[in-house]
């Protein structure tokens, strides 16, 4: 750089890449240094040495050559101490796994890893390492550690305190899957092109904002995913709810979008919890009900705004009473209208939104719907992307692990 020609201001040309050149040189020097250092540990004098072998080891600086003593029928103490898997150190494994999970694709993850760290890993190796980590995350989900959390600060938007509440939500999202996993599987319009991944979320709140909406602690969220049937998902949710202290918090709330299987699963797992149907899904059914009443479009929209206000201020009971009193004849003759009001009748006890708001409860399941988009849809449902179902679940398990704000072991 000192020998490079300068511009009219005396600045050497090429200085814009100075930090990149220094970083490259540093990596090359550290690879050589690290290889020699590890070789020194691995070739210390020992009895029974048969030969000295060379292994290529992936480190956070890239690939290094390490020579180690080979003693027949004896495991390498260096490999055990470094936590080597896939010929990688533990720190290198973490970097590979993060790029593999958070990149748009495995190839993109490998390119990002190379550009940011200088670690040149083939995308097929990155894929294998990432999916193996996903399998480990899934296994860890089945045996959760106690995870009762404490919070020293109130949320930024907090205005009024309410009893500390643990909430659990459950929803599903679909991942684009290969024919091998969708053949014979029924979809909405014939054979399915996707397979479902169930997403569960737990969080806590103890404060309301100025609009009287619950404000969860940001560090309170934890997530689980599963591709199993609802019975297995119920067991998984129960395990994690217990780990989160569902039996010790002053109160607990469960929310879902109205799917009967989800409600049954949450009720089986947490029979003591206050169960709530998502307000926005309930509003969609109220809208469909108004459209089925045979009103003109403008009149139907006006009626929907009125009924949605009743739903929000009081609950489903008031909507049902109003419709039954004013449109009894339509309900008896219109199958669609009867279907929509029956949906509300069956869930009226879960739609007491006025009471829920007055007592500082959530009325929407937006947290789990956002989780489904972030954990499943964003990574596994890109254009042209098709997964084996098991691999899609492994990938979402990694993302759930990263976002769960658990304490480091």
Phi, psi and omega per residue, in radians:
X1 nan -0.642 3.111
X2 -1.149 -0.551 -3.115
X3 -1.497 -0.127 -3.104
X4 -1.254 2.582 3.094
X5 -1.130 2.653 -3.095
X6 -1.912 2.724 3.062
X7 -1.480 -3.030 -3.061
X8 -1.124 -0.300 3.125
X9 -1.674 0.022 3.116
X10 1.501 0.206 -3.137
X11 -1.623 2.212 -3.135
X12 -1.061 2.437 3.056
X13 -1.200 2.553 -3.130
X14 1.498 0.075 -3.105
X15 -1.190 -0.364 3.125
X16 -1.077 -0.422 3.127
X17 -1.807 0.258 -3.067
X18 -1.045 -0.841 -3.086
X19 -1.140 -0.616 3.112
X20 -1.161 -0.704 3.120
X21 -1.168 -0.700 3.115
X22 -1.139 -0.702 3.128
X23 -1.115 -0.741 3.115
X24 -1.078 -0.787 3.133
X25 -1.121 -0.701 3.128
X26 -1.082 -0.767 3.131
X27 -1.078 -0.758 -3.128
X28 -1.110 -0.758 3.135
X29 -1.149 -0.719 -3.105
X30 -1.238 -0.543 3.058
X31 -1.092 -0.777 3.125
X32 -1.116 -0.804 -3.132
X33 -1.069 -0.802 -3.092
X34 -1.141 -0.687 3.099
X35 -1.067 -0.746 3.140
X36 -1.209 -0.688 -3.138
X37 -1.110 -0.834 -3.135
X38 -1.186 -0.591 3.069
X39 -1.089 -0.692 3.109
X40 -1.057 -0.707 3.107
X41 -1.217 -0.640 -2.995
X42 -1.499 -0.144 -3.111
X43 -2.109 0.379 3.071
X44 -1.110 2.634 -3.058
X45 -1.002 2.132 3.104
X46 -2.399 2.669 3.095
X47 -1.395 2.555 3.056
X48 1.432 0.286 -3.130
X49 -1.204 2.175 -3.133
X50 -1.499 -0.733 -3.133
X51 -2.906 3.088 3.052
X52 -1.963 2.180 -3.104
X53 -1.957 2.726 -3.140
X54 -1.946 2.314 3.036
X55 -2.215 2.553 3.001
X56 -1.605 2.240 -3.058
X57 -2.142 2.275 3.092
X58 -1.476 2.122 3.103
X59 -2.097 3.086 3.127
X60 -1.197 -0.191 3.059
X61 -1.724 -0.070 -3.093
X62 2.091 -2.908 -3.119
X63 -1.366 2.345 3.071
X64 -2.239 2.621 3.064
X65 -1.609 2.205 3.140
X66 -2.170 2.264 3.071
X67 -1.724 2.377 -3.126
X68 -2.468 2.637 3.084
X69 -1.176 2.447 3.063
X70 -1.956 2.070 3.075
X71 -2.068 2.068 -3.086
X72 -0.915 2.429 3.060
X73 1.071 0.489 3.100
X74 -2.346 2.228 3.129
X75 -1.204 2.621 -3.140
X76 -1.250 2.064 3.118
X77 -1.146 -0.548 3.138
X78 -1.145 -0.778 -3.112
X79 -1.107 -0.692 3.123
X80 -1.154 -0.718 -3.120
X81 -1.179 -0.609 -3.126
X82 -1.450 -0.134 -3.109
X83 1.132 0.728 -3.022
X84 -1.307 2.213 2.957
X85 -2.409 2.523 -3.095
X86 0.950 0.604 -3.128
X87 0.998 0.612 -3.075
X88 -2.338 2.572 3.008
X89 -1.260 2.886 -3.119
X90 -1.069 -0.720 -3.136
X91 -1.158 -0.683 3.096
X92 -1.155 -0.669 3.089
X93 -1.031 -0.771 -3.119
X94 -1.098 -0.726 3.129
X95 -1.109 -0.747 3.124
X96 -1.109 -0.804 -3.099
X97 -1.107 -0.704 3.134
X98 -1.153 -0.770 3.132
X99 -1.160 -0.650 3.121
X100 -1.149 -0.645 -3.103
X101 -1.446 -0.655 -3.010
X102 -1.633 -0.237 3.054
X103 -1.280 2.839 3.128
X104 -1.197 -0.421 3.093
X105 -2.712 2.972 3.122
X106 -1.147 -0.661 3.123
X107 -1.150 -0.729 3.094
X108 -1.119 -0.672 3.100
X109 -1.088 -0.729 3.126
X110 -1.137 -0.670 3.130
X111 -1.189 -0.726 3.104
X112 -1.088 -0.747 3.121
X113 -1.048 -0.774 -3.131
X114 -1.142 -0.759 -3.080
X115 -1.199 -0.652 -3.041
X116 -1.555 -0.511 -3.041
X117 -2.131 -0.237 -3.067
X118 1.388 0.087 3.122
X119 -1.449 1.925 -3.081
X120 -1.612 1.722 -3.090
X121 -2.121 2.263 3.092
X122 -1.096 2.538 -3.050
X123 -1.138 -0.478 3.110
X124 -1.190 -0.651 3.088
X125 -1.215 -0.724 3.105
X126 -1.060 -0.706 3.115
X127 -1.062 -0.842 -3.118
X128 -1.075 -0.739 -3.124
X129 -1.179 -0.704 -3.121
X130 -1.153 -0.800 -3.116
X131 -1.183 -0.572 3.069
X132 -1.131 -0.681 3.079
X133 -1.154 -0.662 3.078
X134 -1.064 -0.687 3.087
X135 -1.100 -0.682 3.108
X136 -1.167 -0.656 3.104
X137 -1.133 -0.697 3.093
X138 -1.102 -0.764 3.124
X139 -1.088 -0.685 3.140
X140 -1.150 -0.536 3.113
X141 -1.060 -0.567 -3.062
X142 -1.324 -0.252 3.120
X143 -2.318 1.164 -3.070
X144 -1.186 2.473 3.050
X145 -1.378 2.701 3.037
X146 -0.932 2.318 -2.976
X147 -2.416 0.808 3.086
X148 -1.396 2.186 -2.961
X149 -1.920 2.678 3.054
X150 -2.106 2.623 -3.071
X151 -2.274 2.125 -3.051
X152 -1.564 -0.364 -3.109
X153 -2.131 2.557 3.038
X154 -1.450 2.671 -3.130
X155 -1.032 2.704 -3.071
X156 -1.004 -0.716 -3.060
X157 -1.556 0.101 -3.058
X158 -1.160 2.343 3.115
X159 -2.191 -0.753 -3.082
X160 -2.260 2.331 -3.085
X161 -1.463 2.483 3.048
X162 -2.298 2.908 3.101
X163 -0.983 2.434 3.139
X164 -1.031 2.268 -3.025
X165 -2.240 2.218 2.993
X166 -1.633 2.265 3.091
X167 -2.086 2.569 3.065
X168 -2.227 2.367 -3.138
X169 -2.289 2.633 -3.100
X170 -2.462 2.358 3.129
X171 -2.673 3.086 3.125
X172 -2.293 2.666 3.045
X173 -2.461 2.706 -3.087
X174 -1.839 2.528 3.088
X175 -2.022 2.438 3.083
X176 -1.154 2.141 -3.057
X177 -2.159 2.789 -3.134
X178 -1.229 2.831 3.115
X179 -0.987 -0.606 -3.107
X180 -1.037 -0.466 -3.114
X181 -1.842 -0.050 -3.132
X182 -2.037 -0.251 -3.116
X183 -1.085 2.245 -3.135
X184 1.443 -0.067 3.131
X185 -1.582 2.199 -3.080
X186 -1.340 2.308 3.067
X187 -1.994 -3.025 -3.118
X188 -1.139 -0.656 -3.109
X189 -2.185 1.045 -3.124
X190 1.793 -2.496 -3.112
X191 -1.253 2.431 -3.083
X192 -1.256 2.603 3.009
X193 -1.935 -0.040 -3.123
X194 -2.318 2.912 3.006
X195 -2.253 2.606 -3.027
X196 -1.503 2.516 2.995
X197 -2.137 2.138 3.104
X198 -1.428 2.416 -3.137
X199 -2.166 2.233 3.057
X200 -2.057 2.550 3.119
X201 -2.395 2.465 3.015
X202 -2.120 2.549 3.085
X203 -2.788 3.047 -3.120
X204 -2.421 2.562 3.014
X205 -2.461 2.678 3.088
X206 -2.512 0.187 -3.104
X207 -2.464 2.709 3.008
X208 -2.000 2.639 3.071
X209 -1.488 -3.022 -3.069
X210 -1.168 -0.331 3.088
X211 -1.667 0.192 3.097
X212 1.199 0.483 3.050
X213 -1.708 2.408 3.089
X214 -1.034 2.469 -3.140
X215 -2.086 1.730 -3.141
X216 -1.170 2.604 2.951
X217 -1.159 2.298 -3.086
X218 -1.051 -0.630 -3.099
X219 -1.484 0.186 -3.109
X220 -1.603 -0.149 -2.989
X221 -1.426 2.434 2.972
X222 -2.488 2.659 -2.972
X223 -2.312 2.641 3.010
X224 -2.375 2.669 3.072
X225 -2.358 2.727 -3.141
X226 -2.808 2.584 3.024
X227 -1.919 0.184 -3.094
X228 -1.492 3.088 3.122
X229 -1.247 2.980 -3.003
X230 -1.122 -0.502 3.116
X231 -1.131 -0.747 3.109
X232 -1.200 -0.645 3.105
X233 -1.125 -0.652 3.101
X234 -1.055 -0.768 3.108
X235 -1.087 -0.739 -3.136
X236 -1.114 -0.760 3.121
X237 -1.120 -0.686 3.117
X238 -1.081 -0.760 3.127
X239 -1.036 -0.808 -3.072
X240 -1.311 -0.583 3.048
X241 -1.110 -0.704 3.095
X242 -1.132 -0.742 3.110
X243 -1.086 -0.584 -3.140
X244 -1.413 -0.059 3.054
X245 1.575 0.646 -3.094
X246 -1.103 -0.393 -3.140
X247 -1.533 -0.064 -3.069
X248 -2.036 -0.311 -3.130
X249 -1.297 2.668 -3.137
X250 -1.006 -0.625 3.120
X251 -2.722 2.778 -3.135
X252 -2.376 2.540 3.128
X253 -2.272 2.417 3.044
X254 -2.062 2.429 -3.124
X255 -2.335 2.525 3.049
X256 -2.651 3.073 -3.005
X257 -1.570 0.073 3.136
X258 1.922 -0.156 3.087
X259 -1.149 2.234 -3.045
X260 -1.063 -0.691 -3.119
X261 -1.094 -0.697 3.135
X262 -1.171 -0.734 3.122
X263 -1.080 -0.797 -3.136
X264 -1.082 -0.732 3.130
X265 -1.080 -0.790 -3.138
X266 -1.189 -0.666 3.118
X267 -1.171 -0.660 3.100
X268 -1.147 -0.664 -3.105
X269 -1.313 -0.659 -3.040
X270 -2.356 1.288 -3.072
X271 -1.131 -0.362 -3.108
X272 -1.517 -0.115 -3.024
X273 -1.406 2.713 2.987
X274 -1.381 2.052 -3.068
X275 -1.720 2.404 -3.078
X276 -2.381 2.379 2.965
X277 -1.533 2.421 -3.123
X278 -0.959 2.250 -3.090
X279 -1.084 -0.649 -3.031
X280 -1.297 -0.591 3.010
X281 -1.196 -0.677 3.079
X282 -1.075 -0.685 3.128
X283 -1.107 -0.622 3.100
X284 -1.084 -0.675 3.127
X285 -1.266 -0.580 3.043
X286 -1.132 -0.699 3.098
X287 -1.101 -0.799 3.110
X288 -1.075 -0.641 3.091
X289 -1.097 -0.778 3.129
X290 -1.104 -0.678 3.128
X291 -1.177 -0.430 -3.100
X292 -1.587 -0.039 -3.073
X293 -1.435 -0.026 3.108
X294 1.414 0.320 3.134
X295 -1.492 2.767 2.980
X296 -1.087 2.757 -3.027
X297 -0.984 -0.852 -3.112
X298 -1.133 -0.707 3.128
X299 -1.148 -0.652 3.123
X300 -1.155 -0.692 3.121
X301 -1.177 -0.684 3.104
X302 -1.130 -0.750 3.114
X303 -1.104 -0.683 3.126
X304 -1.085 -0.785 3.133
X305 -1.051 -0.697 3.123
X306 -1.143 -0.824 -3.099
X307 -1.214 -0.598 3.097
X308 -1.143 -0.646 3.055
X309 -1.096 -0.728 3.065
X310 -1.071 -0.763 -3.137
X311 -1.029 -0.764 -3.094
X312 -1.243 -0.771 -3.059
X313 -1.334 -0.600 -3.050
X314 -2.126 -1.168 -3.128
X315 2.669 -3.017 -3.072
X316 -1.159 -0.552 -3.128
X317 -0.957 -0.788 -3.107
X318 -1.168 -0.636 3.096
X319 -1.127 -0.804 -3.117
X320 -1.077 -0.802 -3.130
X321 -1.071 -0.739 -3.124
X322 -1.112 -0.828 -3.094
X323 -1.164 -0.737 3.140
X324 -1.122 -0.595 -3.120
X325 -1.301 -0.605 -3.017
X326 -1.821 -0.308 -3.052
X327 -2.341 0.638 -3.110
X328 -1.045 -0.717 -3.119
X329 -1.149 -0.723 3.115
X330 -1.117 -0.722 -3.140
X331 -1.074 -0.673 -3.102
X332 -1.274 -0.374 -3.076
X333 -1.896 -0.235 -3.077
X334 -1.965 2.000 -3.106
X335 -1.137 -0.694 -3.120
X336 -1.137 -0.734 3.131
X337 -1.140 -0.742 3.119
X338 -1.110 -0.665 3.127
X339 -1.098 -0.763 -3.101
X340 -1.216 -0.705 -3.133
X341 -1.272 -0.498 3.073
X342 -1.161 -0.601 3.056
X343 -1.015 -0.756 3.136
X344 -1.222 -0.685 3.140
X345 -1.051 -0.785 -3.075
X346 -1.145 -0.448 -3.032
X347 -2.031 0.289 -3.030
X348 -1.036 -0.602 -3.140
X349 -1.262 -0.293 3.107
X350 -1.655 0.000 -3.047
X351 -2.134 0.718 3.097
X352 -1.568 1.150 -2.927
X353 -1.164 -0.588 3.083
X354 -1.094 -0.821 3.117
X355 -1.107 -0.737 -3.131
X356 -1.084 -0.772 -3.128
X357 -1.170 -0.711 3.136
X358 -1.102 -0.523 -3.109
X359 -1.708 0.187 3.006
X360 1.313 0.603 3.082
X361 -1.771 2.790 2.979
X362 -1.241 2.623 3.012
X363 -2.142 -0.033 -3.133
X364 -2.201 2.612 -3.141
X365 -1.810 0.566 -3.088
X366 -1.065 -0.507 -3.113
X367 -1.107 -0.722 -3.122
X368 -1.356 -0.530 3.078
X369 -1.177 -0.684 3.053
X370 -1.131 -0.704 3.118
X371 -1.087 -0.708 3.131
X372 -1.078 -0.689 3.121
X373 -1.179 -0.763 -3.059
X374 -1.285 -0.746 -3.039
X375 -1.425 -0.584 -3.008
X376 -1.962 -1.070 -2.960
X377 -1.117 -0.831 -3.032
X378 -1.082 -0.579 -3.067
X379 -1.707 -0.515 -2.983
X380 -1.970 -0.076 -3.057
X381 -2.114 0.690 3.085
X382 -1.442 2.780 -3.095
X383 -1.030 2.268 3.104
X384 1.372 0.034 -3.078
X385 -1.695 2.258 3.105
X386 -2.339 2.322 -3.036
X387 -2.042 2.709 2.747
X388 -1.269 2.463 -3.041
X389 -1.005 -0.742 -3.126
X390 -1.085 -0.659 -3.141
X391 -1.247 -0.623 3.076
X392 -1.085 -0.695 3.126
X393 -1.180 -0.710 3.096
X394 -1.040 -0.764 -3.127
X395 -1.107 -0.791 -3.136
X396 -1.168 -0.507 3.092
X397 -1.144 -0.615 3.079
X398 -1.126 -0.812 -3.118
X399 -1.116 -0.678 3.076
X400 -1.085 -0.712 3.116
X401 -1.082 -0.785 -3.108
X402 -1.139 -0.570 -3.001
X403 -1.674 0.086 -2.981
X404 -1.547 0.015 3.042
X405 0.908 0.613 3.091
X406 -1.430 2.662 3.104
X407 -1.185 2.501 3.087
X408 -1.140 2.423 -3.136
X409 -1.213 nan nan
